[in-house]
Amino acid sequence: MQRRGVPLAVFDLDGTITRHDTLLPFVLGYLWRHPWRLPRVLRVLPAVARYLIDRDRGALKGSLIHATLAGASRPSLRRWADRFVARLLHRGVHRDARSAIENHRRRGDRLLMMSASPDLYVPQIAATLRFDECICTPVRWRADGRLDGRLAAENCHGEEKQRRLAAVIARDGPARVYAYGNSAADLIHMQLADESYLVNYHGRHLPLEPAGLQRVRWRA
């Protein structure tokens, strides 16, 4: 049972903790190690065309994973995820992100990782960085234990991420909420925080500005 009233520090993953997005490198790395799957990339083109019209990130993500990785076994994907996460955390994480995470841990704050990236590897990243909880986008598995790859729930992005964070806040009643993100979409859930930090944002104008928002620059 979680202790109510403990401050909560919420970290986005891609571009906030890590220097770059993680999904495409994860998929391409697996394909590189299983080259017979490489032609499957062409199956994603119709989904890309649809995305240019409907801007549905979740549909595009599910189509990408399904087209390229469907049929892969859990052990095979886990082996690649282990290597991918180890390499990512060795050289793909902002030093200042690590410092911020450790500062919150030393103060006794609960750590929550929230990411739109899939549960194929995000929980491993969260566990290795010693987060208390991880919320990300789940993918489907087939009855035979092999990956389907389409999304098993809503893409944890934008308003869905805000909804999920609101549920955590209602459940735990944190005394204070800190939120770290790097994109305009993150500003939606960051509205729920008492202090929010927009990391390495390159745009000049913000579509909305949560109370207590600070822009910060983190070292690579």
Contacts in CASP RR format, 6 or more apart in sequence:
PFRMAT RR
TARGET T0000
AUTHOR 0000-0000-0000
METHOD contacts of the structure
MODEL  1
MQRRGVPLAVFDLDGTITRHDTLLPFVLGYLWRHPWRLPRVLRVLPAVAR
YLIDRDRGALKGSLIHATLAGASRPSLRRWADRFVARLLHRGVHRDARSA
IENHRRRGDRLLMMSASPDLYVPQIAATLRFDECICTPVRWRADGRLDGR
LAAENCHGEEKQRRLAAVIARDGPARVYAYGNSAADLIHMQLADESYLVN
YHGRHLPLEPAGLQRVRWRA
2 110 0 8 1.000
2 171 0 8 1.000
2 172 0 8 1.000
3 172 0 8 1.000
4 172 0 8 1.000
4 173 0 8 1.000
4 174 0 8 1.000
5 172 0 8 1.000
5 173 0 8 1.000
5 174 0 8 1.000
5 175 0 8 1.000
6 108 0 8 1.000
6 109 0 8 1.000
6 110 0 8 1.000
6 172 0 8 1.000
6 174 0 8 1.000
6 175 0 8 1.000
7 104 0 8 1.000
7 107 0 8 1.000
7 108 0 8 1.000
7 109 0 8 1.000
7 110 0 8 1.000
7 174 0 8 1.000
7 175 0 8 1.000
7 176 0 8 1.000
7 177 0 8 1.000
7 178 0 8 1.000
8 109 0 8 1.000
8 110 0 8 1.000
8 112 0 8 1.000
8 168 0 8 1.000
8 169 0 8 1.000
8 172 0 8 1.000
8 174 0 8 1.000
8 176 0 8 1.000
8 177 0 8 1.000
8 178 0 8 1.000
9 100 0 8 1.000
9 101 0 8 1.000
9 104 0 8 1.000
9 109 0 8 1.000
9 110 0 8 1.000
9 111 0 8 1.000
9 112 0 8 1.000
9 177 0 8 1.000
9 178 0 8 1.000
9 179 0 8 1.000
9 180 0 8 1.000
10 112 0 8 1.000
10 113 0 8 1.000
10 114 0 8 1.000
10 165 0 8 1.000
10 177 0 8 1.000
10 178 0 8 1.000
10 179 0 8 1.000
10 180 0 8 1.000
10 189 0 8 1.000
10 193 0 8 1.000
11 17 0 8 1.000
11 97 0 8 1.000
11 100 0 8 1.000
11 101 0 8 1.000
11 111 0 8 1.000
11 112 0 8 1.000
11 113 0 8 1.000
11 114 0 8 1.000
11 131 0 8 1.000
11 180 0 8 1.000
11 181 0 8 1.000
12 114 0 8 1.000
12 115 0 8 1.000
12 180 0 8 1.000
12 181 0 8 1.000
12 182 0 8 1.000
12 183 0 8 1.000
12 186 0 8 1.000
13 22 0 8 1.000
13 113 0 8 1.000
13 114 0 8 1.000
13 115 0 8 1.000
13 117 0 8 1.000
13 122 0 8 1.000
13 125 0 8 1.000
13 136 0 8 1.000
14 20 0 8 1.000
14 21 0 8 1.000
14 22 0 8 1.000
14 23 0 8 1.000
14 115 0 8 1.000
14 116 0 8 1.000
14 117 0 8 1.000
14 182 0 8 1.000
15 21 0 8 1.000
15 94 0 8 1.000
15 181 0 8 1.000
15 182 0 8 1.000
15 183 0 8 1.000
15 199 0 8 1.000
15 200 0 8 1.000
16 94 0 8 1.000
16 97 0 8 1.000
16 180 0 8 1.000
16 181 0 8 1.000
16 182 0 8 1.000
16 186 0 8 1.000
16 199 0 8 1.000
17 93 0 8 1.000
17 94 0 8 1.000
17 97 0 8 1.000
17 101 0 8 1.000
17 113 0 8 1.000
17 125 0 8 1.000
17 129 0 8 1.000
18 88 0 8 1.000
18 92 0 8 1.000
18 93 0 8 1.000
18 94 0 8 1.000
18 97 0 8 1.000
19 92 0 8 1.000
19 93 0 8 1.000
19 94 0 8 1.000
19 220 0 8 1.000
20 92 0 8 1.000
21 117 0 8 1.000
22 88 0 8 1.000
22 117 0 8 1.000
22 121 0 8 1.000
22 122 0 8 1.000
23 61 0 8 1.000
23 64 0 8 1.000
23 117 0 8 1.000
23 118 0 8 1.000
25 84 0 8 1.000
25 88 0 8 1.000
26 80 0 8 1.000
26 81 0 8 1.000
26 84 0 8 1.000
26 120 0 8 1.000
26 121 0 8 1.000
27 64 0 8 1.000
27 65 0 8 1.000
27 68 0 8 1.000
27 69 0 8 1.000
29 80 0 8 1.000
29 84 0 8 1.000
30 37 0 8 1.000
30 68 0 8 1.000
30 69 0 8 1.000
30 72 0 8 1.000
30 77 0 8 1.000
30 80 0 8 1.000
31 37 0 8 1.000
31 38 0 8 1.000
31 40 0 8 1.000
31 41 0 8 1.000
31 68 0 8 1.000
32 38 0 8 1.000
33 80 0 8 1.000
34 72 0 8 1.000
37 68 0 8 1.000
37 69 0 8 1.000
40 67 0 8 1.000
40 68 0 8 1.000
41 67 0 8 1.000
41 68 0 8 1.000
43 67 0 8 1.000
43 68 0 8 1.000
44 63 0 8 1.000
44 64 0 8 1.000
44 67 0 8 1.000
44 68 0 8 1.000
46 63 0 8 1.000
47 59 0 8 1.000
47 60 0 8 1.000
47 62 0 8 1.000
47 63 0 8 1.000
47 64 0 8 1.000
47 67 0 8 1.000
48 60 0 8 1.000
50 56 0 8 1.000
50 59 0 8 1.000
50 60 0 8 1.000
51 57 0 8 1.000
51 59 0 8 1.000
51 60 0 8 1.000
57 116 0 8 1.000
57 155 0 8 1.000
57 157 0 8 1.000
58 137 0 8 1.000
58 151 0 8 1.000
58 155 0 8 1.000
58 157 0 8 1.000
61 116 0 8 1.000
61 118 0 8 1.000
61 137 0 8 1.000
61 151 0 8 1.000
61 155 0 8 1.000
62 139 0 8 1.000
62 149 0 8 1.000
62 150 0 8 1.000
62 151 0 8 1.000
63 150 0 8 1.000
65 118 0 8 1.000
65 120 0 8 1.000
65 139 0 8 1.000
65 147 0 8 1.000
65 149 0 8 1.000
65 150 0 8 1.000
66 148 0 8 1.000
66 149 0 8 1.000
66 150 0 8 1.000
69 77 0 8 1.000
69 147 0 8 1.000
69 149 0 8 1.000
70 146 0 8 1.000
70 147 0 8 1.000
70 148 0 8 1.000
70 149 0 8 1.000
71 142 0 8 1.000
71 146 0 8 1.000
71 147 0 8 1.000
71 148 0 8 1.000
72 146 0 8 1.000
72 147 0 8 1.000
73 145 0 8 1.000
73 146 0 8 1.000
73 147 0 8 1.000
74 141 0 8 1.000
74 145 0 8 1.000
74 146 0 8 1.000
74 147 0 8 1.000
77 120 0 8 1.000
77 147 0 8 1.000
81 120 0 8 1.000
81 121 0 8 1.000
81 124 0 8 1.000
82 124 0 8 1.000
84 121 0 8 1.000
85 121 0 8 1.000
85 124 0 8 1.000
85 125 0 8 1.000
85 128 0 8 1.000
88 125 0 8 1.000
89 125 0 8 1.000
89 128 0 8 1.000
89 129 0 8 1.000
94 199 0 8 1.000
94 218 0 8 1.000
94 219 0 8 1.000
94 220 0 8 1.000
95 218 0 8 1.000
95 219 0 8 1.000
95 220 0 8 1.000
96 216 0 8 1.000
96 218 0 8 1.000
96 219 0 8 1.000
97 180 0 8 1.000
97 199 0 8 1.000
97 218 0 8 1.000
98 129 0 8 1.000
100 180 0 8 1.000
100 197 0 8 1.000
101 111 0 8 1.000
101 129 0 8 1.000
101 131 0 8 1.000
104 111 0 8 1.000
104 178 0 8 1.000
105 111 0 8 1.000
105 130 0 8 1.000
109 178 0 8 1.000
110 132 0 8 1.000
110 133 0 8 1.000
110 172 0 8 1.000
110 174 0 8 1.000
111 129 0 8 1.000
111 130 0 8 1.000
111 131 0 8 1.000
111 132 0 8 1.000
111 133 0 8 1.000
112 131 0 8 1.000
112 132 0 8 1.000
112 133 0 8 1.000
112 134 0 8 1.000
112 135 0 8 1.000
112 165 0 8 1.000
112 168 0 8 1.000
113 122 0 8 1.000
113 125 0 8 1.000
113 126 0 8 1.000
113 129 0 8 1.000
113 131 0 8 1.000
113 133 0 8 1.000
113 134 0 8 1.000
113 135 0 8 1.000
113 136 0 8 1.000
114 134 0 8 1.000
114 135 0 8 1.000
114 136 0 8 1.000
114 156 0 8 1.000
114 161 0 8 1.000
114 164 0 8 1.000
114 165 0 8 1.000
114 189 0 8 1.000
115 122 0 8 1.000
115 134 0 8 1.000
115 135 0 8 1.000
115 136 0 8 1.000
115 137 0 8 1.000
115 156 0 8 1.000
116 136 0 8 1.000
116 137 0 8 1.000
116 155 0 8 1.000
116 156 0 8 1.000
116 157 0 8 1.000
116 158 0 8 1.000
116 161 0 8 1.000
117 136 0 8 1.000
117 137 0 8 1.000
118 136 0 8 1.000
118 137 0 8 1.000
118 138 0 8 1.000
118 139 0 8 1.000
119 136 0 8 1.000
119 137 0 8 1.000
119 138 0 8 1.000
119 139 0 8 1.000
120 139 0 8 1.000
122 134 0 8 1.000
122 136 0 8 1.000
123 134 0 8 1.000
123 136 0 8 1.000
126 133 0 8 1.000
126 134 0 8 1.000
127 134 0 8 1.000
133 168 0 8 1.000
135 156 0 8 1.000
135 161 0 8 1.000
135 164 0 8 1.000
135 165 0 8 1.000
135 168 0 8 1.000
136 156 0 8 1.000
137 151 0 8 1.000
137 153 0 8 1.000
137 154 0 8 1.000
137 155 0 8 1.000
137 156 0 8 1.000
137 157 0 8 1.000
138 151 0 8 1.000
138 152 0 8 1.000
138 153 0 8 1.000
139 147 0 8 1.000
139 148 0 8 1.000
139 149 0 8 1.000
139 150 0 8 1.000
139 151 0 8 1.000
139 152 0 8 1.000
140 147 0 8 1.000
140 148 0 8 1.000
140 149 0 8 1.000
140 150 0 8 1.000
140 151 0 8 1.000
140 152 0 8 1.000
141 147 0 8 1.000
141 148 0 8 1.000
141 149 0 8 1.000
142 148 0 8 1.000
154 160 0 8 1.000
156 164 0 8 1.000
157 185 0 8 1.000
158 185 0 8 1.000
158 186 0 8 1.000
158 188 0 8 1.000
158 189 0 8 1.000
159 188 0 8 1.000
161 185 0 8 1.000
161 186 0 8 1.000
161 188 0 8 1.000
161 189 0 8 1.000
162 188 0 8 1.000
162 189 0 8 1.000
162 191 0 8 1.000
162 192 0 8 1.000
164 189 0 8 1.000
165 179 0 8 1.000
165 189 0 8 1.000
165 192 0 8 1.000
166 192 0 8 1.000
169 177 0 8 1.000
169 192 0 8 1.000
176 194 0 8 1.000
176 195 0 8 1.000
177 192 0 8 1.000
177 193 0 8 1.000
177 194 0 8 1.000
177 195 0 8 1.000
178 193 0 8 1.000
178 194 0 8 1.000
178 195 0 8 1.000
178 196 0 8 1.000
178 197 0 8 1.000
179 186 0 8 1.000
179 189 0 8 1.000
179 190 0 8 1.000
179 192 0 8 1.000
179 193 0 8 1.000
179 195 0 8 1.000
179 196 0 8 1.000
179 197 0 8 1.000
180 196 0 8 1.000
180 197 0 8 1.000
180 199 0 8 1.000
181 190 0 8 1.000
181 196 0 8 1.000
181 197 0 8 1.000
181 198 0 8 1.000
181 199 0 8 1.000
182 198 0 8 1.000
182 199 0 8 1.000
182 200 0 8 1.000
182 201 0 8 1.000
183 201 0 8 1.000
184 201 0 8 1.000
184 206 0 8 1.000
184 207 0 8 1.000
186 198 0 8 1.000
187 196 0 8 1.000
187 198 0 8 1.000
187 206 0 8 1.000
187 207 0 8 1.000
187 208 0 8 1.000
187 209 0 8 1.000
187 210 0 8 1.000
187 213 0 8 1.000
188 208 0 8 1.000
190 196 0 8 1.000
190 198 0 8 1.000
190 210 0 8 1.000
190 213 0 8 1.000
191 208 0 8 1.000
191 210 0 8 1.000
191 211 0 8 1.000
193 210 0 8 1.000
193 212 0 8 1.000
194 212 0 8 1.000
195 212 0 8 1.000
195 214 0 8 1.000
196 210 0 8 1.000
196 212 0 8 1.000
196 213 0 8 1.000
196 214 0 8 1.000
197 213 0 8 1.000
197 214 0 8 1.000
197 215 0 8 1.000
197 216 0 8 1.000
198 206 0 8 1.000
198 213 0 8 1.000
198 214 0 8 1.000
198 215 0 8 1.000
198 216 0 8 1.000
199 216 0 8 1.000
199 217 0 8 1.000
199 218 0 8 1.000
200 216 0 8 1.000
200 217 0 8 1.000
200 218 0 8 1.000
201 215 0 8 1.000
206 213 0 8 1.000
END
